[in-house]
């Protein structure tokens, strides 16, 4: 599926001129906070669209969770960190390239025709699922939504961090070019704290062009670190390590608690971000 979407991304700029008469239903689906009366969130804010079963501790993709105390130089741990052959395929397209392509569940038939996908194809299923995620209303004390352009990503961030905020975007990156196994042992070479407070994580979603699902829990501080890792195959990774400091509203049975041996509300939960995800936070003035 991914290879087909990447192919479509490269061809999209050539196809845009064919989108005659396409309705502009808003390529950006961003939903700002729905405030509750009790001052607490009804959601733990975890990424809802993860393809893995977050209840299965044996799924390799859950090998991303850790605690701040695990950040020890020289420590080795198994981490799920998928290799991204072409990071540029996750970069936003110019707004002009996609603004005439509809982006809504109601327009799925038109979207599938535009990209020449069969209605019963895996790509069509992924498109429907991504649009469903993007169109969900935020829960209490939550901001969520999808960005399809750099402009909409910036608007989302400033809607939370303040209209005059200078926003930094950070993502994990490979520092060497060898192919990476999905899970291998990594050794911590170094780490440093980057930001504390309002931090917005965004996750790449399967779609013919780059779409990021962003979410934020109001009133819950987070911390982000940059961690330098070396894989057992020699791979060097500069990883984003995001810590959710308030887990009181998380589901008690969340797999992270079982893996880490902690309970909801008694400890932070941190996780390494794959290179196709990102975090945003304000730059101090």
C-alpha positions as CSV (number, residue, x, y, z in Angstrom):
1,X,0.0,0.0,0.0
2,X,2.8,2.4,1.0
3,X,4.6,2.0,-2.3
4,X,1.4,2.8,-4.3
5,X,0.8,5.9,-2.2
6,X,4.4,7.1,-2.7
7,X,4.1,6.6,-6.4
8,X,0.9,8.6,-6.4
9,X,2.6,11.3,-4.4
10,X,5.3,11.7,-7.1
11,X,2.7,11.8,-9.9
12,X,0.2,14.0,-8.1
13,X,1.7,17.3,-9.3
14,X,1.1,16.0,-12.9
15,X,-2.5,15.0,-12.1
16,X,-3.6,18.3,-10.5
17,X,-4.4,19.9,-13.8
18,X,-6.9,17.1,-14.5
19,X,-9.0,17.9,-11.5
20,X,-11.3,20.2,-13.4
21,X,-14.4,21.1,-11.6
22,X,-13.3,19.3,-8.3
23,X,-15.0,21.0,-5.4
24,X,-12.8,22.5,-2.8
25,X,-14.3,21.0,0.3
26,X,-11.4,22.2,2.5
27,X,-8.2,20.3,2.1
28,X,-7.5,21.0,5.8
29,X,-9.7,19.4,8.4
30,X,-8.7,20.9,11.7
31,X,-10.9,20.8,14.8
32,X,-10.1,23.0,17.8
33,X,-10.8,22.3,21.5
34,X,-14.1,21.2,22.9
35,X,-13.9,22.4,26.5
36,X,-15.4,20.4,29.3
37,X,-16.9,21.7,32.5
38,X,-14.7,19.7,34.8
39,X,-11.3,20.9,33.5
40,X,-10.1,17.4,32.7
41,X,-9.8,15.5,29.5
42,X,-11.9,12.4,28.7
43,X,-9.2,11.0,26.6
44,X,-5.5,10.1,27.1
45,X,-4.7,11.6,23.7
46,X,-3.0,8.5,22.4
47,X,-2.8,8.2,18.6
48,X,-6.1,6.4,17.7
49,X,-5.1,5.4,14.2
50,X,-2.1,3.1,15.0
51,X,-2.4,0.1,12.8
52,X,-1.1,-2.2,15.6
53,X,-3.2,-3.6,18.4
54,X,-2.3,-1.5,21.3
55,X,-3.6,-4.2,23.6
56,X,-1.0,-6.8,22.4
57,X,2.3,-6.6,24.3
58,X,3.8,-9.1,21.8
59,X,3.2,-6.9,18.8
60,X,6.7,-5.6,17.7
61,X,5.3,-2.1,17.1
62,X,4.6,-1.5,20.8
63,X,8.4,-1.7,21.4
64,X,8.5,2.1,21.6
65,X,7.5,2.8,25.2
66,X,9.9,3.7,28.0
67,X,10.3,6.0,31.1
68,X,12.5,9.0,31.6
69,X,14.6,7.0,34.0
70,X,15.5,4.7,31.1
71,X,17.5,7.5,29.5
72,X,20.9,6.3,30.6
73,X,23.9,6.6,28.4
74,X,25.1,3.1,27.5
75,X,21.7,1.5,28.1
76,X,20.5,-0.9,25.4
77,X,16.9,-1.6,24.7
78,X,14.8,-3.1,21.9
79,X,13.0,-0.3,19.9
80,X,10.6,-0.4,17.0
81,X,12.0,2.1,14.5
82,X,10.9,1.5,10.9
83,X,13.4,2.5,8.1
84,X,12.2,5.3,5.9
85,X,13.8,5.0,2.5
86,X,12.6,8.4,1.3
87,X,11.9,10.9,4.0
88,X,11.0,13.5,1.3
89,X,7.8,11.5,0.6
90,X,6.4,12.7,3.9
91,X,7.0,16.4,3.2
92,X,3.9,18.5,2.5
93,X,3.0,19.4,-1.0
94,X,2.4,23.1,-1.9
95,X,-1.1,24.2,-1.1
96,X,-1.7,25.0,-4.7
97,X,-1.0,21.4,-5.7
98,X,-3.9,19.9,-3.7
99,X,-6.4,22.6,-2.9
100,X,-8.7,21.5,-5.7
101,X,-8.8,17.9,-4.6
102,X,-11.7,17.3,-2.2
103,X,-10.8,16.0,1.3
104,X,-13.9,14.6,3.0
105,X,-15.7,11.3,3.5
106,X,-18.6,12.5,1.3
107,X,-16.2,12.9,-1.6
108,X,-14.6,9.5,-1.4
109,X,-15.9,8.3,-4.8
110,X,-14.5,11.4,-6.5
111,X,-11.2,11.0,-4.7
112,X,-10.9,7.4,-5.8
113,X,-11.6,8.3,-9.4
114,X,-9.0,11.1,-9.2
115,X,-6.3,8.6,-8.1
116,X,-7.6,5.7,-10.1
117,X,-8.2,3.4,-7.1
118,X,-10.8,0.7,-7.1
119,X,-13.5,1.2,-4.4
120,X,-12.7,-2.2,-2.9
121,X,-8.9,-1.8,-2.9
122,X,-6.6,-1.5,0.1
123,X,-5.8,2.0,-0.8
124,X,-9.5,2.9,-0.8
125,X,-9.9,1.4,2.6
126,X,-6.9,3.4,3.9
127,X,-8.3,6.6,2.5
128,X,-11.7,6.0,4.1
129,X,-10.1,5.2,7.5
130,X,-7.8,8.3,7.4
131,X,-10.8,10.6,6.5
132,X,-12.8,9.1,9.4
133,X,-10.0,9.9,11.8
134,X,-9.6,13.4,10.4
135,X,-13.3,14.2,10.7
136,X,-13.8,13.0,14.3
137,X,-14.9,15.7,16.7
138,X,-12.5,16.5,19.5
139,X,-13.3,15.1,23.0
140,X,-13.5,17.3,26.1
141,X,-10.3,19.4,26.6
142,X,-8.8,18.1,23.4
143,X,-7.7,19.6,20.1
144,X,-7.3,17.3,17.2
145,X,-7.4,17.3,13.4
146,X,-5.5,16.7,10.2
147,X,-3.1,18.9,8.3
148,X,-2.6,18.5,4.6
149,X,-0.3,21.5,4.1
150,X,2.4,23.3,6.0
151,X,0.1,26.3,6.3
152,X,-2.6,24.3,8.0
153,X,0.0,22.6,10.3
154,X,1.2,26.1,11.4
155,X,-2.4,27.3,11.9
156,X,-3.2,24.3,14.1
157,X,-0.1,24.9,16.2
158,X,-0.7,28.6,16.7
159,X,-4.3,27.9,17.5
160,X,-3.1,26.1,20.6
161,X,0.2,27.8,21.4
162,X,-0.8,31.3,20.6
163,X,-1.1,33.3,17.4
164,X,2.2,35.0,17.9
165,X,4.1,31.9,18.8
166,X,7.2,30.8,17.0
167,X,6.9,27.1,16.4
168,X,9.6,24.5,16.1
169,X,9.0,21.3,14.3
170,X,11.1,18.3,15.2
171,X,11.2,14.7,13.9
172,X,13.4,11.7,14.3
173,X,16.0,11.1,11.6
174,X,18.4,8.4,10.4
175,X,22.0,9.6,10.5
176,X,23.3,6.7,8.4
177,X,21.9,5.0,5.3
178,X,21.9,1.2,6.0
179,X,18.5,-0.6,6.0
180,X,17.0,-0.8,9.5
181,X,15.1,-3.8,10.9
182,X,11.7,-2.9,12.3
183,X,12.9,-3.9,15.8
184,X,16.5,-4.2,17.0
185,X,18.5,-3.4,20.1
186,X,19.6,0.2,20.3
187,X,22.2,1.7,22.6
188,X,21.8,5.2,24.0
189,X,24.8,7.3,23.0
190,X,23.6,10.6,24.4
191,X,20.4,12.6,25.1
192,X,19.2,16.0,25.9
193,X,16.0,17.7,27.0
194,X,14.5,20.0,24.3
195,X,11.2,21.3,25.6
196,X,8.6,21.0,28.4
197,X,5.0,22.1,28.4
198,X,2.7,22.4,25.5
199,X,3.9,19.9,22.9
200,X,1.8,18.7,19.9
201,X,2.5,15.3,18.4
202,X,1.5,14.6,14.8
203,X,1.3,11.3,13.0
204,X,1.6,10.6,9.3
205,X,-1.5,8.9,7.9
206,X,-1.8,6.6,4.9
207,X,-3.0,8.8,2.0
208,X,-2.0,9.5,-1.6
209,X,-0.2,12.7,-0.4
210,X,1.1,13.7,3.0
211,X,-1.5,14.0,5.7
212,X,-0.7,14.4,9.4
213,X,-3.1,13.7,12.3
214,X,-2.3,16.1,15.2
215,X,-3.7,15.9,18.7
216,X,-3.2,17.8,21.9
217,X,-4.6,17.4,25.5
218,X,-5.3,20.7,27.1
219,X,-3.7,21.3,30.5
220,X,-1.4,18.2,30.3
221,X,2.3,19.0,30.2
222,X,4.6,16.9,28.1
223,X,8.4,16.7,27.7
224,X,10.4,16.0,24.6
225,X,14.0,14.8,24.4
226,X,16.4,14.2,21.6
227,X,18.0,10.8,22.0
228,X,21.0,9.6,20.0
229,X,20.9,5.9,19.3
230,X,23.1,3.3,17.7
231,X,21.5,0.0,16.5
232,X,23.2,-3.3,16.7
233,X,23.6,-3.2,12.9
234,X,25.5,0.1,13.2
235,X,22.5,2.3,12.3
236,X,22.7,5.8,13.9
237,X,19.4,7.4,14.8
238,X,18.6,10.9,16.2
239,X,15.2,10.1,17.8
240,X,12.4,12.2,19.2
241,X,11.5,10.9,22.7
242,X,8.1,12.2,23.8
243,X,6.9,11.9,27.4
244,X,3.2,12.3,28.5
245,X,3.6,13.5,32.1
246,X,-0.1,13.1,33.0
247,X,-1.5,9.6,32.4
248,X,-4.4,9.8,35.0
249,X,-7.1,9.7,32.3
250,X,-5.4,6.9,30.2
251,X,-7.2,3.6,30.0
252,X,-5.9,1.4,32.9
253,X,-5.4,-1.5,30.5
254,X,-3.2,0.4,28.1
255,X,-0.4,-1.8,26.9
256,X,2.2,0.8,27.9
257,X,1.4,0.3,31.6
258,X,1.8,-3.4,31.3
259,X,5.1,-3.1,29.4
260,X,6.6,-0.6,31.8
261,X,5.2,-2.0,35.0
262,X,3.4,1.2,36.0
263,X,-0.2,2.4,36.6
264,X,-2.3,5.1,35.1
265,X,-1.7,8.4,36.9
266,X,1.3,7.2,38.8
267,X,4.0,7.7,36.2
268,X,4.7,9.4,32.9
269,X,4.7,7.3,29.7
270,X,7.2,8.1,27.0
271,X,7.7,6.7,23.5
272,X,10.1,7.0,20.6
273,X,8.7,8.6,17.5
274,X,9.2,7.1,14.0
275,X,10.8,9.3,11.4
276,X,7.5,9.9,9.6
277,X,5.9,11.5,12.7
278,X,6.7,14.9,14.2
279,X,6.3,17.1,17.3
280,X,5.7,20.9,17.5
281,X,6.4,23.2,20.4
282,X,6.9,26.9,21.0
283,X,10.3,28.4,20.7
284,X,11.1,30.5,23.8
285,X,11.3,34.2,23.1
